[in-house]
Amino acid sequence: MLNKKSDNGLIMFVNLLGVGIAYGMLGISLWLSTDVPLSTKGFWAMSVMMLTLALVNFVKYRFDERMSEDRIQRIEDAKNEKLLEDYVGEPL
């Protein structure tokens, strides 16, 4: 059970690499676009950063909610197991 291999590290690395490439490409496109004023480029950059922050928070809260539900389910399972154990253990 302890030797179970997980690909989460690789998946997270690939996703992080993709986000880095996307930011890099966005930065290059903002830097090289001469038709767009600097103030508009700043607003675009701020909106992308705010969107990223919102998505990270959304994923974090979804993960926290799932962990909380899992914890509650494990507590209820343990309670039910204890009740069954007490019921079966009593003499007739």
MODELLER restraints for C-alpha pairs under 7 A, 6 or more apart:
rsr = mdl.restraints
at = mdl.atoms
rsr.add(forms.Gaussian(group=physical.xy_distance, feature=features.Distance(at['CA:30:A'], at['CA:41:A']), mean=6.12, stdev=0.5))
